[in-house]
């Protein structure tokens, strides 16, 4: 792909879920994204992200109709660079359930698989034909083609012969309709086969050659036929497979294995959630595709806080402009407690000088937290001389201690008698401010839109230019509760008859409460535990729940290695709660030190561990 300058992130600002939008609707409001640039290149790509991270939007923007409708300062650059035709191929849970229901569950595994593959192949081919028709009938210049009536008739006949369909008239529309009819025919065939013996069904299926088309091979053939018809011999096509976590495992295996062996006329762009045993096996076996050689990988979460801020600022600007507002997030939401204003100015005062924000927090905590007082003594930090120490200590002690001190100061309450006790976690005002909200939403567009849209509506209703901290805290709490409500819908598998095993939402709450207690109630630490490693004492059921949490964005993988964006299992994985849940449970908005997960959980969530032998305190020993 020809070079495109690095650009700021993007999202369609009106939709919580792009799957319900057409190409032009997706293009409306779309702004640039480094993820989009990485995805759009002339190569195979794997797009990895939890629910709501923007996979569907990015894939749909590679359709010719979306690129053609896109209006923006860099749209022309992408139209010049993306010379292949993108074909968006949807997959979702409801479609997958329909496939599984073929034949009322009475077919043999092999016969059911044959029919499912035939449905999937027909679904893919239909999407390709839709893109062909869109190019032939486009009102835009980009990727548009012109076919005379005779040319379209000839093309339709050739496509019909390859696809084994008999349209009523020779046209692209009629071929597409014939494919829709085929889907109905396959369902009728599956239902009728459910009344036959397995051997009789197999014989009947074997006699129908259209059931045995290979979807990659036939896509390559019909794309080559279209290319010849429109005078674009050798042109490339991109198959954009969305939500592959809902597809049958053997289809996932075939697609990910094809990253190394697929036809040179096709680019595969595959979107999937972070935990997939099938994709992991296909990619990382001895004969699997090689990252950086056979395909590129795009992670839709941010390890760099600055990249996430840039994304959120661009998305905020898009949302506010559509409401007729011209106001920055920092102006509307204020500064975060964790990043107070550096008020040096002419006097060059440090943020740790007397009267400045961090100095106030430090001195407040020192008065009510003996462990923090001891920490300052051990580090030879004199708060009255903090301004002098600032130049040498800001990176090693003061800067690292500040966020922990802010949380402890907020959650430790001192009575008039001088007694100090933890504050109930009933308010989230400490997490307000632009930088904190940027961090909490982690660059997840659906979360960001869901959280800040009510705040923008508040600005519109009030006519003001500042959202009170109380309003921000309320919406953070609502967003966290919305995520927790989603987690409650995840079924609990293999629960015992007494029902004392934790559901996913209760599991994450248990982790959050324990980590909060260690952060606030124990001795002050400059690097407190905020992450955990799934060790071999964690039950398979709990590991499966955690995998569901990762794929829904409630739990985040913590790994600096970009090659581990997809994992096959939870055992050995380093994780943290999403920052949205971290705010709910009163944690830091950073990954922190890791501890074995088994030390955070009740005995019933561990395997091969007696209650008597279970540790009652966190174990910080890591292998």
C-alpha positions in Angstrom: 0.0 0.0 0.0 1.3 3.4 -0.8 2.4 5.4 2.2 -0.1 7.5 4.1 1.0 9.9 6.8 0.3 9.0 10.4 -3.1 10.2 11.3 -5.4 10.5 14.3 -7.9 7.8 15.4 -11.4 7.6 14.2 -14.9 6.2 14.6 -18.4 6.8 13.4 -19.7 9.0 16.1 -23.4 8.2 15.9 -23.5 4.5 16.2 -23.1 2.2 19.1 -22.9 -0.8 16.7 -21.9 -0.4 13.1 -23.3 -3.8 12.1 -26.7 -2.1 11.5 -25.4 0.7 9.3 -24.9 0.8 5.6 -21.6 1.8 4.0 -22.6 5.5 3.5 -23.8 5.7 7.1 -20.5 4.2 8.4 -18.6 6.7 6.3 -20.6 9.6 7.7 -18.6 11.1 10.5 -15.7 8.7 10.1 -12.3 10.3 11.0 -8.8 9.0 10.5 -7.4 6.2 12.6 -3.9 4.6 12.8 -5.7 1.3 13.2 -7.5 1.9 9.9 -4.2 2.7 8.2 -2.7 -0.5 9.5 -5.7 -2.5 8.4 -6.0 -1.0 4.9 -2.7 -2.1 3.5 -2.1 -4.5 0.7 -1.7 -7.6 2.8 -3.6 -10.1 4.9 -4.5 -8.7 8.4 -5.9 -10.0 11.7 -7.9 -7.4 13.6 -8.2 -8.2 17.3 -10.3 -6.5 19.9 -13.1 -7.0 22.5 -16.7 -6.2 21.9 -17.3 -2.5 21.1 -13.7 -1.8 20.1 -14.6 -0.8 16.5 -13.8 -3.9 14.5 -17.0 -3.7 12.4 -16.6 0.0 11.6 -13.0 -0.4 10.4 -13.9 -3.4 8.2 -16.9 -1.7 6.7 -14.9 1.4 5.8 -12.8 -0.8 3.4 -15.9 -1.4 1.2 -15.8 0.6 -2.0 -19.2 2.2 -1.3 -17.9 3.5 2.1 -14.6 4.8 0.8 -16.4 6.5 -2.1 -18.9 8.2 0.3 -16.3 9.3 2.8 -15.8 13.1 3.0 -12.7 14.2 4.9 -9.2 15.8 4.5 -7.5 12.4 4.0 -10.3 10.5 2.2 -8.7 11.1 -1.2 -5.4 9.7 0.1 -7.0 6.4 1.2 -9.0 6.2 -2.0 -5.8 6.4 -4.0 -4.0 3.9 -1.8 -6.8 1.2 -1.4 -6.9 -0.3 -4.9 -8.6 -3.6 -4.0 -12.4 -4.1 -3.6 -13.4 -4.9 0.0 -16.2 -7.3 0.6 -17.7 -7.1 4.1 -18.9 -10.5 5.3 -20.9 -10.4 8.5 -21.2 -13.1 11.1 -23.0 -13.0 14.4 -24.3 -15.2 17.1 -27.9 -15.4 15.7 -26.6 -16.5 12.3 -24.3 -19.0 13.9 -27.3 -20.4 15.9 -29.3 -20.7 12.7 -26.5 -22.8 11.2 -26.3 -25.0 14.3 -30.1 -25.6 14.1 -30.0 -27.0 10.5 -31.7 -30.4 10.4 -33.2 -30.0 13.9 -30.1 -31.5 15.5 -30.8 -34.9 13.9 -28.0 -35.0 11.2 -24.7 -36.8 11.5 -21.8 -34.5 12.3 -20.4 -34.9 8.8 -23.7 -34.2 7.0 -24.4 -31.2 9.2 -20.9 -29.8 8.5 -21.4 -30.2 4.8 -24.7 -28.2 4.9 -23.2 -25.5 7.3 -20.3 -25.0 5.0 -22.6 -24.7 2.0 -24.6 -22.0 3.8 -21.4 -20.2 4.8 -20.1 -20.4 1.2 -23.4 -19.1 -0.2 -23.3 -16.3 2.4 -19.8 -15.3 1.3 -20.5 -15.4 -2.4 -23.6 -13.3 -2.0 -21.5 -10.7 -0.2 -19.0 -10.7 -3.1 -21.9 -10.3 -5.6 -23.3 -7.4 -3.6 -19.9 -5.6 -3.9 -19.8 -6.3 -7.6 -23.3 -4.9 -8.1 -22.5 -1.8 -5.9 -19.5 -1.1 -8.1 -21.5 -1.5 -11.3 -24.2 0.9 -10.0 -22.2 3.4 -8.0 -22.9 7.1 -8.2 -19.3 7.8 -7.3 -16.2 7.6 -9.4 -14.2 5.6 -7.0 -14.0 1.9 -8.0 -17.0 2.4 -10.3 -17.3 0.2 -13.4 -19.6 0.5 -16.4 -21.2 -2.6 -18.0 -23.4 -2.5 -21.0 -26.5 -4.7 -21.1 -24.7 -7.3 -23.2 -21.6 -7.2 -21.0 -23.6 -7.7 -17.8 -25.6 -10.5 -19.4 -22.4 -12.3 -20.4 -20.9 -11.8 -16.9 -24.1 -13.1 -15.3 -24.1 -16.2 -17.4 -20.4 -16.9 -16.5 -21.0 -16.3 -12.8 -24.2 -18.5 -12.9 -22.3 -21.4 -14.5 -19.5 -21.2 -11.9 -21.9 -21.0 -9.0 -24.3 -23.7 -10.3 -27.4 -21.5 -10.2 -30.0 -20.8 -12.9 -31.2 -17.2 -12.6 -34.4 -16.3 -14.4 -32.7 -13.6 -16.4 -29.0 -13.0 -17.1 -28.3 -10.1 -14.6 -26.2 -9.6 -11.5 -29.4 -9.0 -9.6 -30.9 -12.2 -10.7 -27.8 -14.2 -9.8 -27.9 -12.7 -6.3 -31.5 -13.6 -6.0 -30.7 -17.2 -7.1 -28.2 -17.4 -4.3 -30.7 -16.1 -1.7 -33.0 -18.9 -2.9 -30.2 -21.4 -2.5 -30.0 -20.6 1.2 -33.7 -21.5 1.6 -33.1 -24.6 -0.5 -30.3 -25.7 1.8 -32.5 -25.3 4.9 -35.2 -27.3 3.2 -32.7 -30.0 2.3 -31.3 -30.1 5.8 -34.8 -30.5 7.3 -35.8 -33.3 4.8 -32.5 -35.1 5.5 -33.4 -35.2 9.2 -36.1 -37.8 8.2 -33.5 -40.0 6.4 -31.0 -42.5 7.6 -27.5 -40.9 7.8 -26.3 -43.0 4.9 -29.2 -41.9 2.7 -28.6 -38.3 3.6 -24.9 -38.6 2.8 -25.7 -40.1 -0.7 -28.2 -37.3 -1.4 -25.7 -34.5 -0.3 -22.9 -36.1 -2.3 -25.0 -35.8 -5.5 -25.4 -32.1 -5.2 -22.2 -30.5 -6.5 -23.0 -26.9 -5.4 -22.8 -28.1 -1.8 -19.1 -28.8 -2.1 -17.8 -25.5 -3.5 -14.8 -24.2 -1.6 -15.6 -20.6 -0.6 -12.1 -19.2 -1.1 -11.5 -21.0 -4.4 -14.9 -20.0 -5.8 -14.5 -16.4 -4.6 -11.1 -16.2 -6.4 -12.7 -17.5 -9.6 -15.7 -15.2 -9.7 -13.6 -12.2 -8.8 -11.2 -13.1 -11.7 -14.3 -13.4 -14.0 -15.5 -10.0 -12.9 -12.1 -8.5 -13.4 -11.9 -9.7 -17.0 -15.4 -8.4 -17.7 -14.5 -4.9 -16.5 -11.0 -4.8 -18.0 -9.1 -5.0 -14.6 -7.2 -8.2 -15.1 -5.2 -9.0 -12.0 -7.1 -6.7 -9.7 -7.2 -7.7 -6.0 -10.2 -8.2 -3.7 -10.4 -8.2 0.1 -12.6 -10.5 2.0 -13.5 -8.7 5.3 -14.7 -11.4 7.8 -16.3 -9.9 10.9 -17.0 -11.5 14.3 -15.3 -14.7 13.6 -15.6 -15.7 17.3 -19.2 -16.6 16.5 -18.3 -18.8 13.5 -17.8 -22.6 13.7 -14.3 -23.5 14.8 -13.4 -25.4 11.6 -14.3 -22.3 9.5 -12.1 -20.2 11.8 -9.3 -22.8 11.4 -9.6 -22.8 7.6 -9.5 -18.9 7.4 -6.6 -18.4 9.7 -4.7 -21.3 8.1 -5.4 -19.7 4.7 -3.4 -16.6 5.7 -0.3 -18.5 4.5 -1.7 -20.3 1.5 -4.7 -18.3 0.0 -5.0 -17.3 -3.6 -2.9 -14.2 -4.5 -6.0 -12.5 -5.9 -7.5 -12.3 -2.4 -6.6 -10.4 0.8 -8.1 -11.7 4.0 -8.9 -9.3 6.7 -10.1 -11.3 9.8 -11.7 -9.8 12.9 -11.8 -11.8 16.1 -11.9 -11.4 19.9 -8.6 -11.8 21.9 -9.3 -15.3 23.3 -9.6 -17.9 20.6 -8.1 -21.4 21.0 -8.8 -22.2 17.4 -7.2 -19.0 15.9 -4.3 -19.4 18.3 -3.6 -23.0 17.2 -3.9 -22.0 13.5 -1.5 -19.0 13.8 1.1 -20.4 16.2 1.6 -24.0 15.1 4.7 -25.0 13.3 3.2 -24.5 9.8 1.1 -21.5 10.7 1.3 -18.1 9.0 4.2 -15.9 10.2 3.4 -12.5 11.8 5.0 -9.7 9.8 5.6 -11.9 6.8 2.3 -13.6 5.9 0.0 -11.1 7.7 -0.2 -8.0 9.8 -1.8 -7.8 13.3 -3.8 -4.9 14.6 -4.7 -4.7 18.3 -7.7 -2.5 19.1 -6.6 -1.6 22.6 -3.9 0.9 23.6 -0.8 0.0 25.5 0.3 3.7 25.2 -1.9 6.1 27.2 -1.0 9.0 24.7 -2.5 7.1 21.8 -5.7 6.5 23.7 -5.9 10.2 24.6 -5.5 11.1 20.9 -8.3 8.7 20.0 -10.6 10.0 22.6 -10.0 13.7 21.8 -10.8 13.0 18.1 -14.0 11.2 19.1 -15.0 13.9 21.5 -14.5 16.5 18.8 -16.6 14.5 16.4 -19.5 14.1 18.9 -19.5 17.7 20.1 -19.4 19.1 16.5 -22.4 17.1 15.6 -24.2 18.8 18.5 -23.1 22.3 17.4 -20.6 22.6 20.2 -17.0 23.9 20.0 -15.5 22.9 23.3 -12.5 20.7 24.2 -12.9 17.8 26.6 -10.5 19.4 29.0 -12.5 22.6 29.1 -15.8 20.7 29.6 -14.7 18.0 31.9 -11.8 19.7 33.7 -8.5 18.2 34.8 -8.1 14.8 36.4 -7.1 14.6 40.1 -4.3 12.3 38.9 -2.9 14.8 36.5 -3.3 18.3 38.2 -2.2 21.4 36.5 1.6 21.9 36.4 1.5 25.5 37.7 5.1 26.5 37.2 4.5 29.6 35.1 6.9 32.5 35.6 7.7 31.4 39.1 8.4 27.9 37.9 6.6 26.3 40.8 6.6 22.6 40.8 3.3 20.7 41.4 4.8 19.5 44.7 5.4 23.1 46.1 3.4 24.3 49.1 -0.1 25.3 47.9 0.0 23.2 44.8 -2.3 20.1 44.2 0.1 17.3 44.9 1.5 19.0 48.0 -2.0 19.3 49.4 -2.7 15.6 48.8 0.7 14.5 50.3 0.3 16.6 53.4 -3.3 15.5 53.9 -2.4 11.9 53.6 0.7 12.2 55.8 -1.5 13.4 58.7 -3.8 10.4 58.6 -1.7 7.6 57.1 1.2 6.5 59.3 2.4 4.1 56.6 2.7 7.0 54.1 4.6 9.0 56.7 7.0 6.1 57.1 7.3 5.8 53.4 8.4 9.5 53.1 10.9 9.1 55.8 12.4 6.0 54.1 12.7 7.9 50.9 14.1 11.0 52.6 11.3 13.1 51.3 10.6 16.3 53.2 7.4 17.8 52.0 8.3 21.3 53.2 11.3 21.0 50.8 9.5 19.2 48.0 10.1 22.0 45.5 13.9 21.6 45.9 13.6 17.8 45.6 11.4 18.0 42.6 14.1 18.2 40.0 15.8 15.0 41.2 12.9 13.0 42.7 9.9 13.6 40.4 10.5 10.6 38.2 11.7 8.2 40.9 9.5 8.9 43.9 7.1 11.8 43.8 5.6 11.1 40.4 5.1 7.4 41.1 3.8 8.0 44.6 1.3 10.6 43.6 -1.6 8.5 42.1 -1.4 6.0 45.0 -1.4 8.9 47.5 -4.4 10.5 45.8 -6.5 7.4 46.0 -5.5 6.6 49.6 -6.2 10.2 50.6 -9.6 10.0 49.0 -10.7 6.7 50.4 -9.2 7.1 53.9 -11.6 9.3 56.0 -10.6 10.9 59.3 -13.2 11.6 61.9 -13.3 14.7 64.2 -11.8 12.5 66.9 -8.9 11.6 64.6 -9.9 8.1 63.9 -9.1 6.9 60.3 -11.3 4.4 58.5 -11.9 3.5 54.8 -14.5 5.5 53.0 -17.3 3.5 51.4 -16.9 3.3 47.6 -20.2 5.2 46.9 -18.8 8.1 44.9 -16.5 8.0 41.9 -15.7 11.7 41.8 -12.0 11.1 42.1 -12.1 9.5 38.6 -13.6 12.6 36.9 -11.8 14.9 34.5 -10.9 14.5 30.9 -7.7 12.5 31.4 -9.4 10.0 33.8 -12.4 9.5 31.5 -10.0 9.0 28.5 -8.2 6.3 30.6 -11.4 4.7 31.9 -12.9 4.1 28.4 -9.5 2.7 27.1 -10.1 3.9 23.6 -13.1 1.6 23.3 -15.4 3.7 21.0 -18.7 2.1 22.2 -17.8 2.7 25.9 -16.6 6.3 25.2 -19.8 7.2 23.3 -22.0 5.6 25.9 -20.2 7.5 28.7 -19.7 11.0 27.3 -22.9 11.3 25.2 -25.0 12.1 28.4 -22.3 14.6 29.4 -22.5 16.3 26.0 -26.3 16.3 26.3 -25.9 18.0 29.7 -23.9 20.8 28.0 -26.5 21.1 25.3 -29.4 21.3 27.8 -27.7 23.6 30.3 -26.0 25.9 27.7 -23.0 25.8 29.9 -19.4 24.9 29.2 -18.6 22.7 32.2 -19.9 19.4 33.3 -20.0 19.1 37.1 -17.9 16.4 38.7 -21.1 14.9 40.2 -22.6 14.4 36.7 -19.4 12.9 35.5 -19.2 10.5 38.5 -22.8 9.5 37.9 -22.2 8.6 34.3 -19.0 6.7 35.1 -21.0 4.6 37.6 -23.8 4.1 35.1 -21.3 2.9 32.4 -19.7 0.5 34.9 -23.1 -0.9 35.9 -24.0 -1.3 32.2 -20.9 -3.4 31.7 -21.6 -5.4 34.9 -25.2 -6.0 33.7 -23.8 -7.4 30.4 -21.5 -9.7 32.4 -24.5 -11.1 34.3 -25.9 -12.4 31.1 -23.0 -14.8 30.6 -24.1 -18.3 31.7 -22.5 -20.1 34.5 -21.3 -23.5 33.3 -20.9 -26.5 35.5 -22.1 -24.8 38.7 -22.5 -27.3 41.6 -25.9 -28.0 43.0 -25.4 -25.7 45.9 -24.8 -22.8 43.6 -21.8 -21.4 45.5 -19.5 -20.9 42.5 -19.0 -17.3 41.4 -20.6 -15.9 38.3 -18.3 -13.6 36.1 -19.6 -10.4 37.6 -19.2 -11.7 41.2 -15.7 -13.1 40.3 -14.5 -9.7 39.1 -16.1 -7.9 42.1 -14.2 -10.3 44.4 -10.9 -9.4 42.6 -11.7 -5.7 42.7 -12.6 -5.7 46.4 -9.4 -7.6 47.3 -7.2 -5.3 45.3 -8.9 -2.2 46.7 -8.3 -3.4 50.2 -4.6 -4.0 49.5 -4.3 -0.6 47.9 -6.0 1.4 50.7 -5.9 -0.7 53.9 -2.4 -2.1 53.8 1.0 -0.4 54.0 1.6 2.3 51.4 3.4 1.0 48.3 4.7 2.9 45.4 3.9 -0.1 43.1 0.8 -1.8 44.5 -0.7 -5.0 43.1 -3.3 -4.1 40.4 -2.8 -7.1 37.9 -3.0 -10.8 38.3 -1.6 -14.0 36.6 -3.9 -16.9 36.0 -2.1 -19.7 37.8 -2.6 -23.5 37.8 -4.8 -23.3 41.0 -7.6 -21.6 39.1 -10.4 -23.9 38.0 -11.1 -24.5 34.3 -14.6 -23.0 34.8 -13.1 -19.8 36.2 -10.6 -19.6 33.4 -13.5 -19.9 30.9 -15.3 -17.1 32.6 -12.2 -14.9 32.5 -11.9 -15.7 28.8 -15.5 -14.4 28.3 -14.5 -11.3 30.3 -11.5 -10.6 28.1 -13.6 -11.0 24.9 -16.1 -8.5 26.3 -13.5 -6.0 27.4 -14.2 -6.3 31.1 -10.7 -7.9 31.6 -7.7 -6.8 29.7 -4.6 -8.7 28.6 -1.4 -7.2 30.0 1.5 -8.1 27.8 4.0 -5.9 26.2 4.6 -8.5 23.4 2.5 -7.6 20.3 2.7 -11.2 19.2 0.4 -12.3 22.1 -2.6 -10.2 21.1 -4.5 -13.6 20.6 -4.3 -16.2 23.3 -5.5 -19.7 23.2 -6.2 -20.1 27.0 -6.2 -18.1 30.2 -3.6 -20.2 32.1 -0.4 -18.2 32.4 -2.0 -15.0 31.1 -1.4 -11.7 32.9 -4.6 -9.8 33.3 -6.1 -6.7 34.9 -9.6 -5.4 35.3 -10.7 -2.9 32.7 -10.2 0.7 34.0 -14.0 1.1 33.9 -14.3 -1.6 36.5 -11.1 -0.4 38.2 -12.9 2.9 38.8 -16.0 1.0 40.1 -13.9 -0.8 42.7 -11.6 2.0 43.6 -8.4 1.0 41.9 -5.6 2.8 40.1 -5.9 3.4 36.4 -2.7 1.6 35.6 -1.6 -2.0 35.4 0.6 -2.2 38.6 2.3 -5.2 39.9 1.0 -8.7 39.4 0.0 -11.4 41.9 -1.2 -14.9 41.5 -4.9 -14.9 40.9 -5.5 -17.8 43.3 -4.4 -15.6 46.2 -7.3 -13.2 45.4 -10.1 -15.8 45.2 -12.2 -17.9 47.6 -11.2 -21.5 47.9 -14.1 -22.7 45.8 -12.6 -21.0 42.7 -9.3 -22.8 43.1 -8.5 -26.4 42.2 -6.5 -28.9 44.1 -6.2 -26.6 47.2 -7.7 -27.4 50.6 -9.4 -24.8 52.6 -6.9 -25.3 55.4 -3.9 -24.7 53.1 -5.4 -21.7 51.4 -3.5 -18.4 52.0 -5.5 -15.7 53.7 -3.2 -12.9 52.5 -2.0 -11.9 49.1 1.1 -13.8 48.0 3.5 -11.6 46.1 5.8 -14.4 45.1 5.8 -14.7 41.3 7.7 -17.3 39.3 
